[in-house]
């Protein structure tokens, strides 16, 4: 076995210790040390990035979930800091639900990942326009309320619209948006200027673009400007 083949065999064993054979010359006890260290490191990062999601699972189911991720997912980055993004990608593409898994799992995981992604982002806030550190989000489930004491079985009739942003003190903050405010934020984020965005929304939603309409919209824009989320 060549050196590269040995490395691949070692990695395969660490990823799937129950399915892959031991390498020649390595005892089960010694191999168990590598396997345990590797699993614990990955599990620590995932639990730290998704604390609410972690608390919703029993320990055995959570460990099985993490082990499936390790065994099945081909990561595209060597950086530990991006493990949470890889875990989210696996949930969205390769995860197979088991009985008892929460139906809001994918959306909750995305919501928790957003906080970490904004916290570590190196994006710069421009002098004009929408901040890249402010993300308008729409979910089927009320993800900001979910926890051990609140686990809905069916989604509400209306979507949950949120704005998550990193403020001038580098603290990640959250606010709930009305559907109208979410649509406006999404247009501004896409690069549409405020006036045409408001006219489009009025037409789309059957609203009268009168003085009251624009005054209310301006109040919302003023709040976003004050929070350095958007600059005219």
Secondary structure as UniProt FT lines:
FT   HELIX           3..15
FT   TURN            17..19
FT   TURN            24..25
FT   HELIX           28..49
FT   HELIX           51..55
FT   HELIX           59..72
FT   HELIX           80..82
FT   HELIX           83..93
FT   TURN            99..100
FT   TURN            103..104
FT   HELIX           105..120
FT   STRAND          129..130
FT   TURN            132..133
FT   STRAND          134..139
FT   HELIX           143..145
FT   TURN            148..149
FT   STRAND          160..166
FT   TURN            168..169
FT   STRAND          172..177
FT   HELIX           179..189
FT   TURN            190..191
FT   HELIX           194..205
FT   HELIX           211..226
FT   TURN            227..228
FT   STRAND          230..231
//
